[in-house]
Amino acid sequence: MEYLILFLPLIASIISGFFGKFLGDRNCEILTSLFVSISALLSLIIFYKVVSVGYENNIVITTWINSGSLNVNWSINIDALSSVMLVVVTLVSSLVHIYSIGYMAHDPHRTRFMSYLSLFTFAMLTLVTSDNFIQLFFGWEGVGLCSYFLIGFWFKKPSANAAAIKAFLVNRVGDFGFALGIFLIFYIFGTVNYDEVFQRIPEILDKKLSFLGINIHAVDLICILLFIGAMGKSAQIFLHTWLPDAMEGPTPVSALIHAATMVTAGVFLVVRCSPIYEYSELALSIITIIGMSTAFFAASVALVQNDIKKIIAYSTCSQLGYMFFAAGVGAYNVAMFHLFTHAFFKALLFLGSGSVIHSFKDEQDINKMGGIWKKLPYTYTLMIIGTLALTGFPFLSGFYSKDAIIEFAFLRGNNLGYYASSIGIFTALLTSIYSWRLIFKTFHGTYNNSKIKIEAMHESPMIMLLPLIILAVGAIFAGFLFKDLFIGHETSYEFWSNSIKFLTPLSKEHPPSWFLFLTPTLVVLSIPLSFYLFVKNLKINESIVNSNKSIYLFLKNKWYFDEVYDYIFVKPSKQIGYFFWKKIDLSFIDKFGPDGLSQLIKYFSLKAVKFQSGYIYQYAFVMLIGFSILLTLLLVN
């Protein structure tokens, strides 16, 4: 069963990629969707076995590397943590595959697209089922490579190519830190296997290393380097710039990458390495600060964006921040709970936005939409459900997981915890405002599209609506059904016992009543406020913008991160590259290398041509001169 979960997506990718022309588009779409759906069904069975009987297994597929003390297997490791990730990855991926049959129906290269989706799924499954850091890194880089293919799928668009390259390069920055962390682990322990490393962590608590001239505890350094990798993959502040641009890819890609797979890999890494992070207070503090900063930053930027997919992308960035600061305060199980619920409502919102874009003939500006809720009633209703879940509306999935993060941060009882919970509450309010802004400007108000008549608007086909309906069920019920299993004081420790390490048990206390009601109250009140601002009285919104122009431009330009990076890194790199090209490559290497050599050969060839006159006496003269030189050399020797 485990083999089928892992290898069915790979087989589907190979068949669709190499034999797509022979099988035909529709057969490839059915095949890839079927194989990934079977993988999802088997993942649900595995998850049920883990929950019901505590099933665990470690299947060694083959010995991968055996060199000196380095012994690495390619394994399928099944425990509570990997079983949750298997369900999230395969379920969302299967629904995205099915959705893509309708969304990509008119694309001439859809067999290649389906192949990329399946290969991406295989890489992610390899990552989450690893039992060592090398296999994890292999899947990690595989996911990065496939994301490059998918983001730049429409390669004839310069913006898509630029976005793919940007995602690839920014992730390499994080991956460099990740690789250094793995090297350091092997240097200290002589192994990269999870169990061996985790067991020996207490042995090095007093060990210090000199890194970049700074004496730092080895555990702290390992944790920080691993987290740098997580920052890149999960688009945390400073390494987040690739995520919004990745919206240049097809919408199903956005749903797969940004809801359930690639961006959650960083969260998975931190949770998987909880036996290390629990011994590093410094690293946990950094994770908390980075997480809550990302949550606030992304929410503030989403307030002023007009691209429907970029708003949801910044929402993803913000929710990942919540997951990280949950992990930072030691609530790893709560981070995984939010990851689990987030997959449903975020995939729902992305695919729902895809249906809207599909109806508007690829238009993504919400200012050019409006007044279509009667034309797209099913999409509208389903996106309402996704929005309610995202904002943490009472009793939907996001309510249980997001509020739990804020509560556990508050219960840490230190200044950092109080600060993080305050940021979490304020960010929840911002999340609700920008989410309802998207809904109201897209579906309500006046129809603003001059290219397409409103009469031409129509609902998406059932092949695209069915995945949305399934995800909507998850967005409504997943939080309530699984809250006890993931974060219940009695059951959660038993469920996560062999996957997550808690040095200090999480508090069983409850925050004050006013605190418990604060976030849900703000979320509920923001709905009529948003409706008034973005539908009923647009002038107030305009006056707020006009009176705070500098803040608006600051948010509109995404805190100027791209401009700063362009000034600090991109332009100097271009100038250095131009210098080496102009002065070193053209003026020196080419001049005295291939270009110089070719010019020299050309020169002597032109001179030699003059001897080809056709006169016998000239040839005889040359032969005589040559014979004389040869005879002289023989006599001298």
N, C-alpha and C positions, 0 to 999 in steps of 0.2 A: 504493500500500500504506500509506504513512504517513498519507494522508488518511483512509483507512478506520479505522485504529487510533484516530485522534483523534475522528472524527465519528460513528462507529457508536454509541457510548454516548449521545451527544447526541441522535441520531435516535431511538434506543430510548426515551430519557427523554421526548421530545416526544410520540411516538406513545402511550406508556403514560399520560402525564399528561393529554393533551387528548382522546384518543380511547378511553380505557380502558373507558368505559361501553358503547361500541359494539362493541368487540372482545371484551369479556368478560375475566374475571380470569385464567383459565388461558391464553388466547392471549397476554395481556400478559406473563405470567410467562415463557412460552416465548420470546416475541419478545425481551424484554430480556436474558434469559440467553443466547440464541443470539447476539445482536449483540455482547455483551461477550465471549463465548467466542471468536467470530471475531477480535475485536480482540486477545485473548490469543494466539491461534494465530499471527496475523501478527506480534505482538511477539516471539514465540519465533523466527520466521524472521529478523526484523531482528537480534535478538541473535546468532543463528548467523552472519549475514553480518558483523557487527562482529567477532566472535571469529575467524572463519576468514580473512577477507580485509581486515580493518581498515576496513570500510565506514563512511563518514561522509557526512552530507548536511545541508544547511540549506535547507529549502523555505520560501520566502516566500509565505504565503497571500495577504496583502494589506498595503498600507501603512496602518497603524492611525492614527498621529498624525504630522502633518507641520506643525509650528508653530515658526517661527524656526529655531533650532539643534537643536530636539528632533525627531528623526526616529525613530519607533518602528514596527517591523513586527510583524505577527502571524506567527510562524514556527513551523516544526516542525524543531527542531534535533536531529539524531541523532548521537550519539557514544557512547563506551563507557559513560559515566555515565548518560546518558538511556536507553540501551538496557537497562541493568540495572533502572532504575526502571520502565520500561515493562513488563518481564516481571513484576516484583513486583506492581505495581498491577493490571494486567489479569488476571493469573493468580489472585490472591487474590480480586479482585472477581468474576470469573466463577464461582468456587467458592462465594462468598457468595451470589450470585444464585441458583445452583442449590439451595443449602442452604435459602434463604428460601422456596422453593416449598413445602417441607414444613413448615418452622418457622412460617410465617405463614399456613398453610392455612385457619385459622379466623378470620382477621382480615378484617373487612368492607372495609377500605381498602387491601388489599394492592397494588392497581394503583398507587395513589399512592406506596406504599412502594417498589415496584420502580422507579418513575420517579425518586424521590429518590436511590436507589442508583446508577442510571445517570448521573444528573446529577453526583453526587459524583465518580464515576469520570472523567467528562469534565473537570471542574475540576482534578482531580489530574493528568491527562494534559497539560492546558494548562500547568500549573505546571512539570512536569519536562521538557517539550520546548521551553521558552522559550530565547531567545537574548539576552534583555534583561531588566532588572529590572522594567520596567513590566508586561510580560506575566506574569512570575513573580508579581508582586504581584496581578495580576488573578486568576490561578489560586489564589493564596494566599487571597484574600478569598472567592473562590467556594467553596473547600473549607470555609472557616469558616461561610459562609452555609448550605451544605448540611448541615454537621454540626449546626447549630441545628435544621434541619428534622428530621433523623434522630433526634437525642437526645430532642427533644420530640415525637416522632411520636405517642406515646400522650398527647395533649395534655389529655385529661380527668383525668390524674393530676397533682395539684399538684406532686409531687416531680419529675416529668418536665419540667414547665414551668420549675421553679426550676433544675434542672440545665442545661437548654438555655440559659437566660438567663445563668447563671453561666459556662458555657463561652464564650458569646459575649462577655461583658464582660471576662473575664480575658484572652482572646485579643486583645481590642482594646488592652489595655495593652501587650502585646508588639508588636502591629502598629503602634502609635504610634512606638515606637523604630525599627522596621523602615522605616516611611515616612520618618522623619527621616534614616535612613541613605541611602535612595535620593535624597532631596533633596540631601543633602551630596555624594553622588557626582556628581549632575548639576551642582551648583554648582562643584565643583572641575574636572571634566573636560568639562562641556558635552555629555555623552552618557550614555546608560544601557545601551548595548550591551556585552555581556560582553567581547568581543574587544578593543574599543577601550579599555575601562576597565582590563582586565588588563595590556595592553601598556604603559600609561602609569603604572602604579603606581610603578615605580622613580623616576619624575620627581618624586614628591612626598614622598619619604622624609624629607626635612629640613623639610618644611612643617609649621608649627604653627598651631593654631587656639585661640581662647579660647571655651570652652564651659562655661557655668554658673560663670564666674569662674575656671576652671582652664585653664592652657595645656597643651595635649595635642597630640601628633603627629596629623596628619590621618588617617594610615593606622590608628592605634590607635582613633581615634574612629569611623571608618567601621566597623571590625570589631566594636567593642563595640555600636554601634547595631544592626547587622545581627544580632548574636547575641542581643540582647534580643528581637527578633522570633522567633528560633529557640527561645528559652527558652519563650515563650508557646505556640507551636504544638506543641513537643515536650515540654511539661509538665515542665520542669526546676524544681528547687527554687526557691521563692518565687513561681513562676507555675504551679505544678503542681496547685493545688487543684481545678481543674475536672475533671481526668481521672477520679478515682474516682466522682464524682457523675454522670459521663456514662454510667455503667452503667445508668441509668434507661431508656435506650433499649433497643430489642429487641436480643437477643444477636447477630444477624448484623451489626448496626451496630457493636457492640463489636469484633467480629472485623475488620471492614473499617477502621474508624477507628484502632484501637489496635494493629493488627498490621502493616499494610503501607502505609497511606496517610497520613492527616493527621499523625499524630505523628512520622512519619519525614521530613516536609517540612523540619523544622528541621535535621536531620542533613544532608539533601541540600543545603540552602542553604549550610552551612558548607563542605561538601566541594566544591561547585560554585565557591565563592569562595576556594578554597585559594590561587590566585595572589595574593590580597590578604592572607589570613591568614598566609601564610608570611613576610611582612615585618613582622608584629606579634607580638613575643614576649609583650607584655603581654596581648593578647587571647587568645593560646593558653594562657597561664598561667591566666587567668580561666576559660576553657572547661574546662580540666583540673580545676580546683578545683570548679566548679559540677557538672561531670559526675560526679566521684567522690563528691561530697556527696549528689547526687541518688540515685546507686546505693545508697549506704549507708542514706540516709533511707528510701527506699521499701521496701527489703528489711526494715528493722527494723519498719516499720509493718505490712507484710504478715504478719509472724509472729503477730499477735494478731487479725487480721480474721477474721470468720466468714462473710461474704458471699462465695460462690464466685467471682462475677465481679469483686468488688473486690480479692480476693487476686491474681487474674490481672492486673487493671488496675495495681496497685502493682508487680507483676512487670514489666509493660511500662515503667513509669516508671523502674524500676531498670535495665533493659536499655538504655534510651535513654541513661541516665547513662554506661553502659559505652561506648556509641558516641561520645558527646561527649568523654569523656576520652581515647579513642583518637585522635580528631581533634585534641584539645588537645596531645598529644605528637607530632603530626605524622604519625601513621599513618592518613591519610585512607582509604587502600585497605582497611585492616583494619576501620575503622568501617563502610565500605560492605559488607564481607564479613559482618559481624555483622548489619547491616541485612537483608541478603539471607537469611541462614539464619534469623534471628529471625522473618521473615515466615511461614515454614512452620510452625515449632513453636508460635508464639504464636497464629496463626489456628487451628491444630489444637486448642489448649487452649481457646480461646474457643468454638469451635463444639462441641467435646466437652462443655463446661460447659452449652452450650445444650441438648444432648441430655439431659443430666441434669435440667436445669430443666424441660424439656418433659415428662419422665417423672414428675417430682414436681408437676406442675400449677402451675408458676411459683414453687415454693419455691426460695430461694437460700441459706438458712442451712445451712451444712455440719453444724451441731450437730443438725439435724433430719433428717439423712440417715443413712448408714451401712449396712453389711451388704448391699449390692446388687450386688456384683461378679458374682455368678452370674446376676442378672436382666438386667444390661446388659453382657454379656461383650465385645461388639465395642467399645462406647464405652469401657469400662474398659481394654481392651488398647491402644486408640488413644491414650487420654489418658496411659497409662504411657509410650508412645513419646514423646509431646510433653514429658512431664516429664523424661524421661531426656535429651532434647535440650536442654531449657532449662537444666538443672542442669550441663550440660557433662560428662555421662557419657562415658567414653572411646569414641571413634570414631563418635559421633553428631554431628550438624551443629554444635550449640552448643559441643562440645568444641574443635573446630578454631578457631572464630572468637573465642570468649570467652578461651581460653587465649592466643591470639595477641595480644589486647589487653593482657593482663596482662604477657606477655613483652616486648612492645615498650615498654610503660611502664617496665619494669625496665631495659631496655637503653638508655633515655635517659641513664642514668648520673648524673643529678642528684638532688637531694633531693626535688624535686617528683615525679619519675618513680618513685623508690623508695616515696614515700608513697602515690602513686596505685596502684601495684602491690600494696602491702600492703592498702589498702582494697579493692581488687579481689578479692584472695584471701579476705578475711574476708567480703565480701559474697557471694561464690560459695558459701561455707558456709551463710550465712543463706538464700540462694536455695534451696539444696537442702533445708534443713529445712522452710521454709514450703511448698515445692512438694509434698513428700511428706506433710506434715501435711494438705494439701488432699486428696490421693489417699486416704490412710488413713482420714480422718474421713468422706469421702464414700462410699467403697466397702467399707471393712472395719469391724470392730467390730460393735456392736449397732445394729439398725434402730431409729431414734428418731422416726419420723414417725407421729403419732397420727391424722392426717387421711386418709391413704391406706394401705390394707393392702398389705403387701409382695407379696402375690399379684397385685395389680393392676399392679405395675411391669412395664414391657415395653420392649423395645429400640426405638429410633427406626427409621422407615422407611428404605428403601435410598436414597431421594432425599436424605436427610440424612446417611447414612453414607458415600456415595460421595465427597463432597468431603473428608471426614475421612481416608479411605483414601489419596487422592491427596496430601494434605498430609503424611500420615505417611511416605510414600515420600520426599518432600522433606526431612522432618525427619531421616530416617535417612541419606540419601545426598548431600544438597546440599553439606554441608561437605567431604566427602572428594572429590567430583567437581570442585569448583570452587576448592579451596584454592590450587592452583598458579596458576590464572588470576588470582585476586584478590590473593593475597599472596605468591606465589612470587617469589623474588629475580630469576629470569631472565625469566619471562613477564609478571609483573604490571606492570613499568615500561613494557613495550611495549604492553600492553593499555590502560593508563591514560594513555599518553603525552600525549594531547591533551585530557584531561579534568581531570587532577589535576597540580598543580605541586609538586615536591619541590625546595626549595632545597638541602637536605642529604639525600642518599640514606639510606634507612633502613639500620640496622646489619644486617650479614650474620652477626653473631655469634649464639651461642646462650647462654642463661642457664646457670648450673650445673645439673647433673643433679638435685640435690635440689630445686631450684626448679621444674624441669619436672614433677616427680612430686608436688609438694606439693598443688596444687589438685585434680587428679584423685583423689588419695588421700583428701582431706577429703570430696570429693563422694561417693565410694563408701562411706566409713565412716558418712556421715550417714544412709544409707538404713536400716540396722538400728537405729541410734540413734533415728531418727524413729518407726520401727515400734514400738519398745519404749515410747517416751514417749506416743504417741498411740493405741496399740491395746492393748498388753500391760499397761502399768502407768500408768493415768491419774492415780493418786494422786501420783506424782512430779511430773507436770506441774502438778497443782493446788497442791502444796506450793511449787513454784518460783514460781508466780504469787502465792500468799499471802505468801510471804516477801519478795517484791519488788513489793509492791502499787503503790508510787509510780511505778516504772519501767513497770509494766504499764499503768497509767492514762495515763501519758505517751505510750506507744506507741498505746494504744487510741484516744486523742484526737488521733492523727496529729500529734504534737509541738505541738499547740494552734495550728497555723497559722490554721485557720478562726476560732478564737476571737480571736486577736490581730488578724486582719484585720477581723473584725466590730467589735472595739473601736476600732481606729484609723481605719478607712475607712467601714464600713457604718453604724454608729450615728451618727457625726457627720454623714454625708451625709443620713441620714433626718431628723435634727434640723434641719439646714439646710433641707431640703426642706419639712418641716413648718412651719418659721418662714415661709418664703416663701409657702407655701400659705395659712396662717392670717392672717398679718399683711399681706402684700403683695397676694396674689391676692384673698382674700375681703374683707379689710378696706379695701383701697384700690382695686385695679383693678376688681374686680366692683362695689364699692360706688359708685364714681364713673364706672364704665364701663357695661357692659351692664345690670347689675342696677339701678344708679342711674337710667340712662336709661329703662329699662322702668317703674320706679316713678314717674318723673316723667311719662311719657306716660300711665300709668294714672291719676295724680292729676288731670291736666288733662282726661283723658277723662271722669272722673267729674264734674268741674265742668261740662264742656260738655254732658253729658247733661241737666243741669238746665234748659238752654235748650230742650230738646225736650219742651215741655209740651203741645203740641197747640192752644194758644190763639193765634188769629190776631193779636190785639192785641199779644201779646208779640213775635211775629215782626216785625210792622209797626214796633214800637218799636226793635227791634234794627237793622232796615233803615234807619230814620230816623237812628239814632246813627251807623251806618256811612256813610251818605250825607253826614252833617254833617262827619265826620272827613275824608272824601275831598274835599269841597268846600273845607274849610279849607286842606288841603294844596295844592290847586290855586291858591287865592288867594294863599297865602304865596309860592309859587314864581313 
